[in-house]
């Protein structure tokens, strides 16, 4: 399975569309948007019938008890936590739970988060942590526009951070024992 991961597009649908097209070119069938802005994630339905969205801290939906701010999904057999921010924040609602507690209590294999606008793909405490960076052009907090790809096959999950030119700017692999 190949999943594309986007974050912090902040209503830049043109750049998000370029990234989604590029991800489809790599074979991505699942599209994940990690917030800021929630409605941007809904626009990904144009590229896939399998879209999952969580809101960012500054989205109205983050404060709507009907919209989960954190989700646990399966990506190719890997238990994956989706959250905008990888740490608890004052903006969290009571039912959100602390990401650190969720990771420990739910035995999470992959953590996908955004918020910082800086990309990262690392193995941390036996799990794959991926922050796709910013999917907004001219973002002063990011060096360039980036998005993530998760490739799963059997017990292997590889996280890659891609730029819009198709260059891999970070990569790591998790092997489940």
N, C-alpha and C positions, 0 to 999 in steps of 0.2 A: 504494500500500500504506500502511496505517496500523498502526504498532506501538506498543504501550503499554509503558512502562518504569517499573519499581518498584524501590525499594531501601530497605534499613534498616527493614523492617517489624517486626523483632524479636518475632515470634510474635503480633503483633496482627492476627489473621486477620479480625476484624470490620472494621477500618479498611481493610485490604488489599482485602477484598471490596467495600466501598463504592467504592474507587478503581477496581477492575476493572470493576464495573458501569458507572461513569461513563465509563471508557475505551471500553467496548463501545458505549455510547451515541454516542460520537464516531466509531464505525466501526472500532475497532481489531480486527484479526483475529489478530495475533501478540502474545503476552504475554511479556515479558522480566523476569526478576527477578535483581537483581544482588547478592543476598546479605544476610546477617544477617536472617533465618535461611533456610537452604537449603530446608527443608521447606515454608516459606511459599510459595516459588515453585512447588512441586509442587501446591499447592492451587489455583493458577491454571488447572489443567486443567479445572476446572469451567466456566471462561469461554471457553476456546479449545482447539482441538485442536493448536494450534501454540504451544507453550510452550518457552522456553529459560531455563535457570537456571545461574548460577554461584554458588559459595558465597562467603560473607563470611569475613573473617579469623577470626572467633570461632566459626565453624561446624566441627563435627567433620569434615565433608566436605572442608574446606580442606586437611586433612592426610592425605587419602586419595588415594593416587597413581592410583586408578581414576577419580577425579572431576576433570575439568580445571578449574583456577581461572581460566583465561583462554580465551576462545573467539573465533574469527573467523567471522562469519556474513555472509550477504548480506541486506541489507534493501533491497528495491526497486532493486537494481543498485548499491548503495553498500556497499563493503567496510567492515565494522563490527567493532570490537574490543569485547568484553564483558569487564569485569573489575570486581571489587569496589573495588579501590584503584587509582588511576591512576599510582601510583609503586611502585617496588620496596619491599618491606618485609622485615624479618627473618623474618616468618612464612612467606614464600614458599618453595615447594619448588624444587629445582634445575631441574626441567623446566618451571616456569612461564614463565621468560623475563622480562626487564625490560620493562615496558610501553613505555618510551621507545624501546627497540630494536625492539620489535614494530611500533610505529607507523611508524618510519623504514623498516625492512626490508620490511614488508608493504604499504606505501603505503596506509595506513588513511584512509578518507574520514570515518568517524564513530567517535568514542570514547564509549562509554557506561560510566559508572562511578558508584559511590555512595561510601560510607564516611564522608564528612564530615557528612552529614545536612543540608547546605546545598545548595539547588538552584542550578543554573547552566545556561545555554544560551548558548554563545558560539562564535564562529569563532576558532580558534587555529591558527596555522601552516597555514592552508589546509584545515582539517578542522572538522567540527562536533563540539564537545565538549558532552555533555549529562550532567549529574548530576541525577537526578530529585528529590533531597532525601530526606526521611524520610516513610515511609508508616506512621507509628506515631502514634497519638493521644497527646497530652500529652508529647511528646518535648521535653525541656528544651533540647536542642541545636538545635532547629528552630523557626522562627517559626510554622509551620503545617504541616499535612499536605499533601504535594504528590506528584505523579507526573509522568511525562513522556509525550509523544506524539511520534512521528516520522512525518511525512507525506512520502512520496516520490512523485514524478511526473517521469518522464524524467530529466533531469539536475539536478533540484531536490529538495533535502531540507530540510524545515523541522522544527526541534525546538521544541516548546512545553512549558513547565512549567505544569501546571494545579493549581488547588486543588480541594477537594471540592465547592465551589459552582459549578464550571465556569468559573471566571475564569482567563484566561491571565495568569500572573504574570511570565513571561519568554518570549522568543521570538527565534529567529534562523533565517536561511536560508542554506544553502550551495548554490552553483551550481557543478557540475563543468564545467570547461572542456574 
